[in-house]
């Protein structure tokens, strides 16, 4: 998001329940991202989405998930400046996911903007090795095209 405030809040940060509810309503409004997905994909198309709130975003966009292992990544606040853990707990799951991507060659992959980072801390190799393999594939075959509020739409390159 290009911000340093990760917006980590507790109930003590709000004067009353109304403020708390308003904050969460604003922070978890994925209308722009759902509209981006709806605009770039067909209603019957499965959508590859890498986001901590992929279930809610896909529901708002009225689209089905692409990834066999779903939800694909764990939820965490969208303003946190770190990656998510995936559901790819085994090498077999990673292989299946990579094969699905390579076989289907989806025209768009949607992901959180933080995943555009070309350089990541070395310890990400330990924490997120599976996600880094997938992101490497995306960066190799896709380019940023459009963006929503939290998401970037990566379009498949025409020449490989």
C-alpha positions as CSV (number, residue, x, y, z in Angstrom):
1,X,0.0,0.0,0.0
2,X,3.0,2.3,0.2
3,X,2.2,3.2,3.8
4,X,4.0,2.5,7.1
5,X,0.9,2.5,9.3
6,X,-0.2,-1.1,9.5
7,X,-3.4,0.0,11.2
8,X,-3.2,-2.6,13.9
9,X,-5.9,-1.6,16.4
10,X,-7.5,-3.0,19.6
11,X,-10.8,-2.2,21.1
12,X,-9.1,0.4,23.3
13,X,-8.4,2.5,20.2
14,X,-12.1,3.3,19.8
15,X,-14.3,5.4,22.0
16,X,-17.4,3.3,21.4
17,X,-18.7,0.3,19.5
18,X,-19.9,2.6,16.6
19,X,-16.4,3.8,15.9
20,X,-15.1,0.2,16.0
21,X,-17.8,-1.0,13.6
22,X,-17.2,2.0,11.3
23,X,-13.4,1.3,11.2
24,X,-14.0,-2.4,10.3
25,X,-16.6,-1.6,7.7
26,X,-14.2,0.8,6.0
27,X,-11.1,-1.5,6.3
28,X,-12.9,-4.5,5.0
29,X,-14.7,-2.9,2.1
30,X,-13.5,-4.7,-1.0
31,X,-15.9,-3.1,-3.4
32,X,-13.1,-1.7,-5.6
33,X,-11.2,-4.9,-5.8
34,X,-14.4,-7.0,-6.4
35,X,-15.3,-4.6,-9.3
36,X,-11.8,-5.0,-10.7
37,X,-12.2,-8.8,-10.8
38,X,-15.7,-8.6,-12.2
39,X,-14.6,-6.2,-14.9
40,X,-11.6,-8.4,-16.1
41,X,-13.1,-11.8,-15.8
42,X,-16.2,-13.7,-17.1
43,X,-18.9,-14.7,-14.6
44,X,-18.2,-18.4,-15.2
45,X,-14.4,-18.0,-15.0
46,X,-12.4,-19.3,-12.0
47,X,-10.3,-16.5,-10.6
48,X,-6.7,-16.9,-9.3
49,X,-6.6,-14.6,-6.3
50,X,-3.8,-14.4,-3.7
51,X,-5.2,-12.4,-0.8
52,X,-5.8,-12.8,2.8
53,X,-9.5,-12.0,2.2
54,X,-10.0,-14.0,-1.0
55,X,-13.2,-15.6,0.1
56,X,-14.9,-12.3,0.8
57,X,-13.5,-10.6,-2.3
58,X,-14.6,-13.5,-4.6
59,X,-18.0,-13.5,-3.0
60,X,-18.4,-9.8,-3.7
61,X,-17.2,-10.3,-7.3
62,X,-19.5,-13.3,-7.7
63,X,-16.6,-15.4,-8.9
64,X,-15.3,-18.9,-8.1
65,X,-11.8,-19.6,-6.9
66,X,-9.2,-20.9,-9.3
67,X,-6.9,-22.6,-6.7
68,X,-7.7,-26.1,-5.7
69,X,-6.5,-25.5,-2.2
70,X,-8.8,-22.8,-0.9
71,X,-8.7,-20.6,0.9
72,X,-5.3,-20.3,-0.6
73,X,-3.6,-18.0,1.9
74,X,-4.2,-17.2,5.6
75,X,-6.0,-14.0,6.5
76,X,-4.1,-11.1,8.1
77,X,-4.8,-7.3,8.1
78,X,-4.5,-5.9,4.6
79,X,-2.2,-3.1,5.7
80,X,0.4,-5.4,7.2
81,X,3.7,-5.2,5.4
82,X,4.4,-8.9,5.1
83,X,3.3,-11.9,3.0
84,X,0.7,-14.5,4.0
85,X,1.2,-18.2,4.7
86,X,-0.4,-20.4,2.1
87,X,-2.4,-23.7,2.3
88,X,0.4,-25.4,0.4
89,X,1.8,-27.4,3.3
90,X,3.4,-30.1,1.2
91,X,5.5,-30.2,-2.0
92,X,2.7,-32.1,-3.7
93,X,0.3,-29.2,-3.1
94,X,2.8,-26.8,-4.5
95,X,3.4,-29.0,-7.6
96,X,-0.4,-29.3,-8.2
97,X,-0.8,-25.5,-7.9
98,X,2.1,-24.9,-10.3
99,X,0.7,-27.4,-12.8
100,X,-2.7,-25.8,-12.6
101,X,-1.2,-22.4,-13.3
102,X,1.0,-23.7,-16.1
103,X,-1.8,-25.7,-17.8
104,X,-4.6,-23.1,-17.5
105,X,-2.4,-20.0,-18.2
106,X,-5.1,-17.7,-16.7
107,X,-5.3,-14.4,-18.5
108,X,-5.2,-12.6,-15.2
109,X,-3.9,-13.3,-11.7
110,X,-5.0,-11.0,-8.9
111,X,-2.9,-10.5,-5.8
112,X,-2.2,-8.0,-3.1
113,X,0.0,-5.1,-4.2
114,X,2.7,-6.0,-1.6
115,X,3.4,-9.1,-3.6
116,X,4.9,-6.9,-6.4
117,X,8.0,-6.5,-4.2
118,X,11.0,-7.6,-6.2
119,X,13.2,-7.9,-3.2
120,X,12.1,-9.5,0.0
121,X,13.9,-10.3,3.3
122,X,16.1,-13.4,3.2
123,X,14.0,-15.1,6.0
124,X,11.0,-15.2,3.6
125,X,12.8,-18.1,1.9
126,X,12.2,-20.0,5.2
127,X,8.7,-18.6,6.0
128,X,7.2,-18.5,2.5
129,X,9.1,-20.8,0.1
130,X,6.0,-22.0,-1.7
131,X,4.6,-18.5,-2.1
132,X,7.9,-17.2,-3.5
133,X,7.9,-20.0,-6.1
134,X,4.5,-18.9,-7.2
135,X,5.4,-15.2,-7.2
136,X,8.5,-15.9,-9.2
137,X,6.3,-17.6,-11.8
138,X,3.9,-14.7,-11.8
139,X,6.6,-12.1,-12.2
140,X,8.1,-14.2,-15.1
141,X,4.9,-14.6,-17.1
142,X,2.7,-11.6,-16.0
143,X,2.8,-7.9,-15.9
144,X,0.8,-5.4,-13.8
145,X,-2.1,-4.0,-15.7
146,X,-4.9,-2.6,-13.5
147,X,-5.3,-2.0,-9.8
148,X,-8.1,-1.9,-7.2
149,X,-7.6,-0.6,-3.7
150,X,-5.8,-3.6,-2.3
151,X,-5.2,-5.7,-5.4
152,X,-3.2,-5.6,-8.5
153,X,-4.4,-7.4,-11.7
154,X,-1.5,-9.2,-13.3
155,X,-2.0,-9.8,-17.1
156,X,-0.4,-12.7,-18.8
157,X,2.4,-11.6,-21.2
158,X,1.6,-12.2,-24.9
159,X,5.0,-13.5,-25.7
160,X,6.7,-16.1,-23.5
